[in-house]
Amino acid sequence: MLNSIAFIPDGNRRYAKSNKISLFEAYRLGVKKAWQTIRWLEQYPSITTGTFYALSLKNLRRHKTELKLLFRIFEQEFEKIKKTDYFERKGVRIKFIGRTELLSKKIQEKIADIEQYTESFGKRLINIALGYDGQREIVDAAMLIAEKYKEGELDINSLDEEKFKDYLYNNFPEPDLIIRTSGEQRLSGFLTYMSAYSELYFCNKYWPEFSKNELNNAVEEYKRRERRFGK
């Protein structure tokens, strides 16, 4: 059963170029598409976890002008979360994963505010990966484990693949299905530890073009596959 789904919403910049619109407008449409997708997931009662790759750690190396545009959109969109009753009414909790401490103080404050506001909403979980890198997450987890062991708070012999998840940015159900848009066929460091047995679906459309029908196609394709988990 499909319980956890994840998205790599790729192609915003190429969409801007091909449609002769500003990068700001393309990013704005991309964020709007993410909110739409969260609502589309309602038609699948079994899906209780959704994860979106909003900004990678390496993306933070992009030109300051582009990052400034993107952060301005994030600020505007984050402010809307508490202004609508959708998340409270639908019981949607929001959690941010990644090196969020590298983001601006203003963004960090909004992240903390949103997480606190939605903390008690327990029907569905939406993870937003900001400043995220899968390899870095594993390194950070290993450093935390070493610290806990050094302080005598961890029996190293009790550590296994399942227990290791407790030291990741957030321990949530591993994604059953990962969807990437724009035609690229790679994970780009997304959920490196958690995606070991995820099914992958690649869509040729740019993220702003992603449709409810495309989501349905991906889910139907997932249902046709046989998951063996290495057996």
C-alpha positions in Angstrom: 0.0 0.0 0.0 1.2 3.5 -0.8 1.6 5.3 2.5 4.5 7.6 1.9 5.3 9.6 -1.2 8.0 12.1 -2.1 8.6 14.6 -4.8 11.7 16.1 -6.5 10.0 19.2 -8.1 12.6 19.9 -10.8 12.5 22.2 -13.8 11.4 25.6 -12.6 14.2 27.5 -14.3 13.8 25.6 -17.6 10.1 26.3 -17.4 10.8 30.0 -17.0 13.1 30.0 -20.0 10.8 28.0 -22.3 7.8 30.1 -21.5 9.7 33.4 -21.5 8.6 34.4 -18.0 10.7 35.6 -15.1 12.5 33.3 -12.7 10.5 34.8 -9.9 7.2 33.9 -11.6 8.4 30.4 -12.3 9.4 29.8 -8.7 6.1 31.3 -7.5 4.2 28.9 -9.8 6.4 26.0 -8.5 5.5 26.7 -4.9 1.8 27.1 -5.8 2.0 23.7 -7.5 3.4 22.2 -4.3 0.4 23.4 -2.3 -1.9 22.1 -5.0 -0.2 18.7 -4.9 -0.7 18.5 -1.1 -4.4 19.0 -1.7 -4.4 16.4 -4.5 -3.0 13.8 -2.1 -6.3 14.0 -0.1 -7.8 11.6 -2.7 -5.5 8.9 -1.5 -6.5 8.1 2.1 -3.6 5.7 2.6 -1.0 8.4 1.9 -0.2 10.0 5.3 3.3 11.3 4.5 4.5 13.6 1.7 8.0 14.9 1.3 9.1 17.7 -1.0 12.7 18.6 -2.0 12.3 22.3 -2.0 16.0 23.4 -1.8 19.2 21.3 -1.7 22.2 22.2 0.3 24.1 22.7 -3.0 21.4 25.0 -4.2 22.6 27.5 -1.6 25.7 28.0 -3.8 23.5 29.6 -6.5 23.8 33.3 -7.3 22.7 35.5 -4.5 20.1 37.3 -6.6 18.3 34.0 -7.4 18.4 32.9 -3.8 17.0 36.2 -2.7 14.1 35.8 -5.0 13.5 32.3 -3.8 13.7 33.2 -0.1 11.3 36.1 -0.6 8.8 33.6 -2.1 9.3 31.2 0.8 8.7 34.0 3.3 5.5 35.0 1.5 4.2 31.4 1.3 5.1 30.5 4.8 3.1 33.4 6.1 0.0 32.0 4.4 0.1 28.8 6.4 -1.3 30.4 9.5 -3.6 32.6 7.6 -5.6 29.7 6.2 -7.4 27.1 8.3 -6.5 24.3 5.8 -3.7 22.7 7.8 -5.6 22.8 11.0 -8.9 21.6 9.4 -7.2 18.7 7.6 -4.8 17.9 10.4 -1.6 18.4 8.3 1.6 18.7 10.3 4.6 20.4 8.6 8.2 19.5 9.4 11.3 21.0 7.8 14.4 18.8 7.3 17.9 19.9 6.3 20.6 22.3 7.4 18.0 25.0 8.2 20.5 26.8 10.4 22.2 28.0 7.2 19.2 29.9 6.1 18.4 33.5 7.1 17.2 34.3 10.6 13.9 35.4 9.2 13.3 32.1 7.5 14.4 30.2 10.5 11.9 32.1 12.7 9.1 31.3 10.3 10.1 27.6 10.1 10.0 27.4 13.9 6.7 29.2 14.0 5.1 26.8 11.5 6.4 23.7 13.1 5.1 24.8 16.5 1.7 25.8 15.0 1.2 22.5 13.2 2.8 20.3 15.9 -0.4 18.8 17.2 -1.9 18.2 13.8 -1.6 14.4 13.4 -3.6 13.1 10.4 -0.9 13.7 7.7 2.7 14.8 7.7 4.3 17.0 5.1 8.1 17.2 5.2 9.8 20.2 3.4 13.5 19.6 2.6 15.3 23.0 2.8 19.1 23.2 2.6 19.0 19.4 2.4 21.6 16.9 1.3 21.2 13.1 1.8 24.9 12.5 2.3 25.2 15.4 4.8 22.2 14.0 6.7 24.0 10.7 7.1 27.2 12.4 8.3 25.2 14.6 10.7 23.5 11.4 12.1 26.8 9.7 12.5 28.2 12.7 14.4 25.2 12.8 16.7 25.5 9.0 17.3 29.2 9.5 18.2 28.3 12.3 20.6 25.6 10.2 22.3 28.0 7.3 22.6 30.7 9.5 24.1 28.2 10.8 26.7 27.2 7.3 27.6 23.6 7.8 26.3 23.8 5.1 23.6 24.7 1.4 23.6 26.5 1.2 20.2 25.6 -2.6 20.0 21.9 -1.7 20.0 22.4 0.4 16.8 20.8 -1.1 13.6 19.3 0.1 10.4 16.0 0.9 12.0 17.5 2.6 15.1 19.8 4.7 12.9 16.7 6.5 11.5 16.2 8.1 15.0 19.3 10.2 14.3 18.2 11.5 10.9 16.6 15.0 10.6 13.2 13.4 11.0 12.2 9.8 11.4 9.2 9.3 9.1 7.9 6.4 7.0 10.3 5.6 4.2 9.0 6.8 0.8 7.2 4.1 -1.1 7.3 6.2 -4.2 9.5 9.1 -5.3 8.4 11.3 -8.3 10.8 13.5 -10.2 9.7 16.0 -12.8 11.5 17.6 -15.8 12.8 14.3 -17.4 15.9 14.0 -15.2 16.4 10.5 -13.9 18.4 10.7 -10.7 17.8 11.4 -7.0 20.3 14.2 -6.6 21.0 13.4 -3.0 17.4 13.2 -2.0 16.6 11.0 1.0 19.7 9.0 0.5 19.2 6.7 3.5 15.4 6.5 3.4 15.1 5.8 -0.3 16.9 2.4 -0.4 13.8 0.5 -1.6 11.7 3.4 -2.9 10.0 3.0 -6.3 10.9 5.8 -8.7 8.7 7.5 -11.3 10.1 10.1 -13.7 7.9 12.6 -15.4 8.9 14.6 -18.5 6.9 17.7 -17.5 8.5 20.6 -15.7 7.3 21.0 -12.1 4.9 24.0 -12.8 3.3 21.8 -15.4 2.8 18.8 -13.1 -0.9 17.9 -13.1 -3.4 15.9 -11.0 -3.6 13.4 -13.9 0.2 12.9 -13.8 0.0 12.2 -10.1 -2.7 9.6 -10.8 -0.6 8.0 -13.5 2.3 7.7 -11.1 0.2 6.1 -8.4 -1.3 3.7 -10.9 2.1 2.8 -12.1 3.2 2.2 -8.5 0.2 -0.2 -8.0 1.3 -2.3 -11.0 4.8 -2.8 -9.7 5.9 -5.7 -7.5 8.1 -4.6 -4.6 10.5 -7.3 -3.5 12.7 -5.5 -1.0 15.8 -7.5 -2.1 14.1 -10.8 -1.6 
